[in-house]
């Protein structure tokens, strides 16, 4: 019985650690921080995404009482950038700057660690946010798209983590404790959870499961292949970029 209780407590802490890692939402439980717990928390990324999606869909419903879809969608995106600290968008900008401006692996990694944003990153960020807003407004069901894309897209970095090496040697990297020692058994749990979410909501949004499958697999394979070729593996910024890319491909499918 104590073993089961400790296991449940550990998983509960891992869930809240995932929330704290991906968002600015305060962690409401005491965390016994460890490297192992950081490794374990990544399993809950899709669930954390579903929590975010619930907030986005609920906020969109409230805003729609006063404004039309364009204004409501843009305000939800502003809330998204605030509640996540633009975590994944920052990764996209840094990744595009590095991959566009570096001619060697060492130079790309050096650029990726630079906190300043360049032309490539700025253009990528503006285009990604603009395209995301346009695709949301064009979606068959905006609130369902807001609800589901954060959960489904956060499976993609887990697949990349499961099959590529981590190449950044920066000890202060926020993603390093999560990336090192990632368990494929826990990856399988995340895959099953995400698949169930897609299948259940396909009852209201036919074709969702197929769009989700195509988006996750396509981005994981193509982005993962490109990272392997350009960097020899992945970095934390590259994982963040994969979330944004998967969201866009999924919204295109929807």
C-alpha positions as CSV (number, residue, x, y, z in Angstrom):
1,X,0.0,0.0,0.0
2,X,2.8,2.6,0.8
3,X,4.4,1.7,-2.5
4,X,1.2,2.5,-4.4
5,X,0.7,5.7,-2.5
6,X,4.2,6.8,-3.2
7,X,3.7,6.0,-6.9
8,X,0.5,8.0,-7.1
9,X,2.2,10.9,-5.3
10,X,5.2,10.8,-7.7
11,X,2.9,10.9,-10.7
12,X,0.8,13.7,-9.3
13,X,4.0,15.7,-8.8
14,X,5.2,14.8,-12.3
15,X,2.0,16.2,-13.7
16,X,2.3,19.5,-11.9
17,X,5.9,19.7,-12.8
18,X,4.9,19.4,-16.5
19,X,2.4,22.2,-15.9
20,X,5.1,24.4,-14.3
21,X,7.5,23.6,-17.1
22,X,5.2,24.4,-20.0
23,X,3.2,27.3,-18.5
24,X,3.1,30.1,-16.0
25,X,0.3,28.4,-14.1
26,X,1.4,28.2,-10.4
27,X,2.1,24.7,-9.2
28,X,-0.4,23.9,-6.5
29,X,1.5,21.0,-4.9
30,X,4.9,20.6,-3.2
31,X,7.4,19.2,-5.7
32,X,10.2,17.0,-4.5
33,X,12.4,18.0,-7.4
34,X,14.8,15.5,-8.9
35,X,16.3,14.7,-12.3
36,X,14.1,11.5,-12.4
37,X,11.0,13.5,-11.8
38,X,11.9,15.9,-14.6
39,X,12.4,12.9,-16.9
40,X,9.0,11.6,-15.9
41,X,7.0,14.8,-16.3
42,X,7.3,14.9,-20.1
43,X,4.7,12.1,-20.3
44,X,2.1,14.6,-19.2
45,X,2.8,17.2,-21.9
46,X,-0.3,16.2,-24.0
47,X,-2.4,16.3,-20.8
48,X,-1.0,19.8,-20.0
49,X,-1.8,20.8,-23.6
50,X,-5.4,19.6,-23.1
51,X,-5.6,21.8,-19.9
52,X,-4.4,24.7,-21.9
53,X,-6.8,24.0,-24.7
54,X,-9.7,23.9,-22.2
55,X,-8.7,27.4,-21.0
56,X,-8.4,28.7,-24.6
57,X,-11.8,27.2,-25.7
58,X,-13.5,28.5,-22.6
59,X,-12.0,32.0,-23.0
60,X,-13.0,32.0,-26.7
61,X,-16.6,31.2,-25.7
62,X,-16.7,34.1,-23.2
63,X,-15.1,36.6,-25.7
64,X,-17.5,35.5,-28.4
65,X,-20.3,37.0,-26.3
66,X,-18.9,40.4,-26.9
67,X,-16.8,40.2,-30.1
68,X,-16.7,38.4,-33.4
69,X,-14.3,35.5,-34.3
70,X,-11.3,37.6,-35.5
71,X,-11.1,39.7,-32.4
72,X,-11.8,36.7,-30.1
73,X,-9.2,34.5,-31.7
74,X,-6.5,37.2,-31.5
75,X,-7.3,37.8,-27.9
76,X,-7.0,34.1,-27.2
77,X,-3.6,34.0,-28.9
78,X,-2.5,36.9,-26.7
79,X,-3.6,34.9,-23.6
80,X,-1.8,31.9,-25.0
81,X,1.5,33.8,-25.4
82,X,1.1,35.2,-21.8
83,X,0.2,31.9,-20.1
84,X,3.0,29.9,-21.8
85,X,5.5,32.7,-21.8
86,X,5.7,32.3,-25.6
87,X,7.8,29.2,-24.7
88,X,7.4,27.3,-28.0
89,X,7.3,30.4,-30.2
90,X,10.7,31.4,-28.7
91,X,12.0,27.9,-29.7
92,X,10.7,28.4,-33.2
93,X,12.4,31.8,-33.6
94,X,15.8,30.6,-32.2
95,X,15.7,27.4,-34.3
96,X,15.0,29.2,-37.6
97,X,17.7,31.8,-36.8
98,X,20.2,29.1,-36.1
99,X,19.3,26.8,-39.0
100,X,19.1,29.7,-41.4
101,X,22.2,31.6,-40.4
102,X,24.6,28.9,-39.3
103,X,26.9,27.0,-41.7
104,X,28.3,24.5,-39.3
105,X,26.8,22.5,-36.4
106,X,28.9,24.5,-33.9
107,X,27.7,27.8,-35.3
108,X,24.1,26.8,-35.4
109,X,24.2,25.7,-31.8
110,X,25.9,28.9,-30.9
111,X,23.2,31.0,-32.6
112,X,20.5,29.0,-31.0
113,X,21.8,29.8,-27.5
114,X,21.8,33.5,-28.3
115,X,18.8,35.2,-26.6
116,X,18.7,37.9,-29.4
117,X,16.3,37.3,-32.3
118,X,17.4,37.8,-35.9
119,X,15.6,38.4,-39.2
120,X,14.9,34.7,-39.9
121,X,13.4,34.2,-36.5
122,X,11.3,37.4,-36.7
123,X,9.9,36.5,-40.0
124,X,9.1,32.9,-38.9
125,X,7.4,34.1,-35.7
126,X,5.2,36.7,-37.5
127,X,4.2,34.2,-40.2
128,X,3.5,31.4,-37.8
129,X,1.3,33.5,-35.5
130,X,-0.5,35.1,-38.5
131,X,-1.1,31.7,-40.2
132,X,-2.3,30.2,-36.9
133,X,-4.8,33.0,-36.4
134,X,-6.0,32.7,-40.0
135,X,-6.4,28.9,-39.8
136,X,-8.3,29.1,-36.5
137,X,-10.7,31.6,-38.0
138,X,-11.2,29.3,-41.0
139,X,-11.7,26.2,-38.8
140,X,-15.0,24.3,-39.0
141,X,-15.3,24.6,-35.2
142,X,-13.0,27.2,-33.7
143,X,-13.5,26.2,-30.1
144,X,-12.7,22.5,-30.8
145,X,-9.6,23.6,-32.7
146,X,-8.5,25.7,-29.8
147,X,-9.2,22.8,-27.4
148,X,-7.4,20.0,-29.2
149,X,-4.4,21.4,-31.1
150,X,-2.4,22.1,-27.9
151,X,-2.8,18.5,-26.7
152,X,-2.1,16.8,-30.0
153,X,0.8,19.0,-31.0
154,X,2.7,18.3,-27.7
155,X,3.1,14.7,-28.6
156,X,5.5,15.6,-31.4
157,X,8.4,16.7,-29.3
158,X,8.1,13.5,-27.2
159,X,8.5,11.4,-30.4
160,X,11.6,13.4,-31.3
161,X,13.0,13.0,-27.8
162,X,12.3,9.3,-28.0
163,X,14.4,8.6,-31.2
164,X,17.0,11.4,-31.5
165,X,19.9,12.3,-29.2
166,X,20.1,15.6,-27.3
167,X,22.9,17.6,-28.7
168,X,23.1,20.8,-26.6
169,X,25.8,20.8,-24.0
170,X,24.5,23.9,-22.2
171,X,24.2,23.0,-18.5
172,X,21.7,25.7,-17.9
173,X,19.3,24.6,-20.6
174,X,15.8,24.4,-19.3
175,X,15.0,21.3,-21.5
176,X,18.1,19.3,-20.6
177,X,16.7,17.7,-17.4
178,X,13.6,16.7,-19.3
179,X,15.4,15.4,-22.4
180,X,18.0,13.2,-20.8
181,X,16.8,9.7,-19.9
182,X,13.4,10.0,-21.5
183,X,11.5,6.7,-21.3
184,X,10.0,5.1,-24.3
185,X,7.5,3.3,-22.1
186,X,6.1,6.6,-20.9
187,X,6.2,7.8,-24.5
188,X,3.8,4.9,-25.3
189,X,1.4,6.1,-22.6
190,X,1.4,9.6,-24.1
191,X,0.7,8.2,-27.5
192,X,-2.2,6.2,-26.3
193,X,-3.6,9.2,-24.4
194,X,-3.3,11.5,-27.4
195,X,-4.9,8.8,-29.7
196,X,-7.9,8.4,-27.4
197,X,-8.4,12.2,-27.3
198,X,-8.3,12.3,-31.1
199,X,-10.7,9.4,-31.5
200,X,-13.2,10.6,-28.9
201,X,-13.4,14.1,-30.4
202,X,-13.7,12.7,-33.9
203,X,-17.3,12.1,-33.0
204,X,-17.8,15.9,-33.1
205,X,-15.1,16.7,-35.7
206,X,-15.0,13.9,-38.3
207,X,-11.5,13.3,-39.7
208,X,-9.8,14.7,-36.6
209,X,-8.0,11.4,-35.9
210,X,-6.6,11.3,-39.5
211,X,-5.5,15.0,-39.4
212,X,-3.9,14.4,-36.0
213,X,-2.0,11.3,-37.2
214,X,-0.8,13.0,-40.3
215,X,0.3,16.2,-38.5
216,X,2.2,14.4,-35.6
217,X,3.9,11.8,-37.8
218,X,4.8,14.2,-40.6
219,X,6.3,16.9,-38.4
220,X,8.1,14.3,-36.2
221,X,9.6,12.6,-39.3
222,X,10.5,15.6,-41.4
223,X,11.5,18.0,-38.7
224,X,13.4,15.1,-36.9
225,X,15.2,14.2,-40.1
226,X,16.1,17.8,-40.7
227,X,17.4,18.3,-37.2
228,X,19.4,15.1,-37.5
229,X,21.0,16.3,-40.7
230,X,21.7,19.9,-39.5
231,X,22.5,19.4,-35.8
232,X,23.0,15.6,-35.3
233,X,20.0,15.6,-32.9
234,X,17.7,18.0,-31.2
235,X,17.8,20.9,-28.7
236,X,15.2,22.3,-26.4
237,X,14.4,25.1,-28.9
238,X,13.9,22.6,-31.7
239,X,11.4,20.7,-29.5
240,X,9.5,24.0,-29.0
241,X,9.5,24.6,-32.8
242,X,8.1,21.2,-33.4
243,X,5.0,22.0,-31.3
244,X,4.3,25.2,-33.4
245,X,4.9,23.3,-36.6
246,X,2.6,20.5,-35.6
247,X,-0.2,23.0,-34.6
248,X,0.0,24.6,-38.0
249,X,-0.1,21.3,-40.0
250,X,-3.0,20.1,-37.8
251,X,-4.9,23.3,-38.3
252,X,-4.3,23.0,-42.1
253,X,-5.8,19.5,-41.9
254,X,-8.8,20.6,-39.9
